Amino acid sequence: MRRIATSLLLTMMAVTLLIGSACTERNPDYDPNYVPPCDNGTARCSEDERAIELCRDGEFHIFRECWNGTSCDDAHCVPDDGVPFCKIPDDCGNGLVCTAVVFSEQQAVGNSCIPAPHPDGREAGQSCAKGEDCKSGWCFKSVCYQPCLTDDDCPDSMNCAELSVTIDSVRGVLKGCTGH
């Protein structure tokens, strides 16, 4: 009886090995040492520093193009060297808008004078659904962004208020014109 059990066990093991090895083909594309080039959610600058790239599904894809007057630094679109800061639109010259940007060294948001990100966009203070609707490039609280210091800096019937914003994953507070 013991001999039959041992023989049966050996037969079952042999069949299992044959089945296990016969059903599996080698995958010539399998690389056991493969490591994806990036972790999902990781951000970096493009090689030309004109865009932010974000990792999705193990590959980097363009997340956001940097506007004229800005370039990518530490995965943020920041003002180019020499671009002036501003507090209100009157601080900027012709053809420039005072709009929100990231200052990566301080990990802070602020305003700089740059060429209008969307020259054909709506003027500051007009209603919007997304940043691309606005010359300034930003739509906060359904209004095209315009920085301000007081209510006097805003279009009629608008107030200057603190806006909590997140730009390129940097959170901050800016003062801007709102309808409320």
C-alpha positions as CSV (number, residue, x, y, z in Angstrom):
1,M,0.0,0.0,0.0
2,R,2.8,2.3,0.9
3,R,4.5,1.5,-2.4
4,I,1.3,2.4,-4.4
5,A,0.9,5.7,-2.5
6,T,4.6,6.6,-3.2
7,S,4.2,5.6,-6.8
8,L,1.0,7.6,-7.1
9,L,2.6,10.7,-5.5
10,L,5.6,10.5,-7.8
11,T,3.3,10.2,-10.8
12,M,1.3,13.2,-9.7
13,M,4.4,15.3,-9.2
14,A,5.7,14.3,-12.7
15,V,2.4,15.2,-14.3
16,T,2.4,18.5,-12.5
17,L,5.9,19.4,-13.7
18,L,5.0,18.4,-17.2
19,I,1.8,20.4,-17.2
20,G,3.4,23.4,-15.6
21,S,6.3,23.5,-18.0
22,A,4.3,22.7,-21.1
23,C,1.7,25.5,-20.6
24,T,4.1,28.3,-20.2
25,E,6.0,29.8,-23.1
26,R,8.9,32.1,-22.7
27,N,8.0,35.7,-23.3
28,P,10.8,37.2,-25.4
29,D,9.7,40.8,-24.4
30,Y,9.8,40.1,-20.6
31,D,12.6,41.9,-18.9
32,P,12.8,41.0,-15.2
33,N,15.0,44.1,-14.6
34,Y,12.6,46.6,-16.2
35,V,12.0,49.7,-14.2
36,P,9.5,52.3,-15.5
37,P,11.2,55.6,-16.4
38,C,9.0,57.5,-13.9
39,D,6.6,57.2,-11.0
40,N,3.0,58.3,-11.7
41,G,2.4,61.8,-10.5
42,T,6.1,62.9,-10.8
43,A,6.6,66.3,-12.5
44,R,9.7,67.6,-14.3
45,C,10.7,70.2,-16.8
46,S,10.8,69.3,-20.5
47,E,14.3,69.2,-22.0
48,D,13.8,72.7,-23.6
49,E,12.4,74.1,-20.3
50,R,9.3,75.3,-22.1
51,A,6.8,72.9,-20.5
52,I,6.0,70.9,-17.4
53,E,5.8,67.2,-17.9
54,L,3.9,64.8,-15.7
55,C,4.3,61.1,-15.4
56,R,1.3,59.0,-16.3
57,D,1.3,55.2,-16.8
58,G,5.1,55.2,-16.5
59,E,5.8,57.8,-19.2
60,F,6.2,61.6,-19.1
61,H,3.6,63.7,-21.0
62,I,3.2,67.4,-21.5
63,F,1.1,68.7,-18.6
64,R,1.3,72.4,-19.3
65,E,3.2,74.7,-21.7
66,C,5.0,77.6,-20.1
67,W,3.8,81.0,-21.4
68,N,6.1,83.6,-23.1
69,G,8.0,85.4,-20.4
70,T,8.2,82.2,-18.3
71,S,10.2,79.0,-18.4
72,C,10.2,75.8,-16.5
73,D,12.3,75.5,-13.3
74,D,11.9,72.7,-10.8
75,A,8.7,71.6,-12.4
76,H,7.1,75.1,-12.2
77,C,6.6,77.8,-14.9
78,V,8.5,80.7,-13.4
79,P,9.2,84.3,-14.7
80,D,12.3,84.5,-16.9
81,D,15.2,86.5,-15.6
82,G,14.6,90.2,-15.8
83,V,10.8,89.9,-15.9
84,P,9.4,92.6,-13.6
85,F,7.1,91.9,-10.6
86,C,3.8,93.7,-10.4
87,K,1.0,94.3,-7.9
88,I,-1.5,95.9,-10.3
89,P,-1.9,96.1,-14.1
90,D,-0.6,99.7,-14.2
91,D,2.8,98.4,-13.1
92,C,3.3,96.7,-16.6
93,G,4.1,98.3,-19.9
94,N,2.1,98.0,-23.2
95,G,1.5,94.5,-24.4
96,L,2.1,93.0,-21.0
97,V,-0.3,91.7,-18.4
98,C,0.2,91.5,-14.7
99,T,-0.7,87.9,-14.0
100,A,-0.1,85.1,-11.5
101,V,3.1,83.0,-11.6
102,V,5.1,80.8,-9.3
103,F,8.4,81.8,-7.8
104,S,10.0,78.4,-7.3
105,E,12.8,79.4,-5.0
106,Q,10.3,80.7,-2.4
107,Q,7.6,78.0,-3.4
108,A,5.2,81.0,-3.5
109,V,2.7,82.5,-5.9
110,G,2.9,86.2,-7.0
111,N,2.5,88.4,-10.0
112,S,4.8,89.3,-12.9
113,C,4.5,91.3,-16.1
114,I,4.5,88.9,-19.1
115,P,3.1,88.9,-22.6
116,A,-0.6,88.0,-22.5
117,P,-0.8,84.2,-22.4
118,H,-4.0,84.3,-24.4
119,P,-4.0,87.6,-26.4
120,D,-7.5,87.1,-27.8
121,G,-8.9,86.1,-24.4
122,R,-11.4,88.0,-22.3
123,E,-10.4,91.1,-20.4
124,A,-9.8,91.0,-16.7
125,G,-13.1,91.1,-14.7
126,Q,-15.1,89.3,-17.4
127,S,-16.8,85.9,-16.7
128,C,-14.9,82.7,-17.6
129,A,-15.0,79.0,-17.3
130,K,-11.3,78.2,-17.7
131,G,-7.9,80.0,-17.8
132,E,-7.8,79.8,-21.6
133,D,-10.8,82.1,-21.8
134,C,-8.7,85.0,-20.3
135,K,-5.9,87.2,-21.5
136,S,-4.3,86.7,-18.1
137,G,-4.4,82.9,-18.4
138,W,-6.2,82.5,-15.1
139,C,-9.9,82.1,-14.3
140,F,-10.5,82.3,-10.5
141,K,-14.0,82.2,-9.1
142,S,-15.4,82.3,-12.7
143,V,-13.8,85.7,-13.3
144,C,-10.7,86.5,-15.5
145,Y,-7.9,87.3,-13.1
146,Q,-6.8,90.8,-12.4
147,P,-4.6,91.5,-9.4
148,C,-5.5,94.4,-7.1
149,L,-4.5,96.1,-3.9
150,T,-7.9,97.9,-3.2
151,D,-11.4,98.0,-4.7
152,D,-10.3,101.1,-6.7
153,D,-8.0,98.8,-8.8
154,C,-11.0,96.7,-10.0
155,P,-13.5,97.3,-12.8
156,D,-16.8,98.8,-11.7
157,S,-19.0,96.7,-9.4
158,M,-16.1,94.4,-8.5
159,N,-14.3,94.0,-5.2
160,C,-10.6,93.3,-4.4
161,A,-10.5,90.1,-2.3
162,E,-8.1,87.4,-1.3
163,L,-8.1,84.4,-3.6
164,S,-6.7,81.0,-2.5
165,V,-5.1,79.6,-5.6
166,T,-3.0,76.6,-6.6
167,I,-0.6,77.1,-9.5
168,D,1.7,74.3,-10.7
169,S,1.0,72.5,-7.3
170,V,2.1,75.6,-5.3
171,R,-0.7,77.0,-3.1
172,G,-0.9,80.6,-2.1
173,V,-3.1,83.6,-1.6
174,L,-3.3,86.5,-4.1
175,K,-5.5,89.6,-4.1
176,G,-7.7,89.8,-7.2
177,C,-10.9,91.4,-8.4
178,T,-14.1,89.3,-7.9
179,G,-17.8,89.9,-8.5
180,H,-18.6,89.0,-4.9
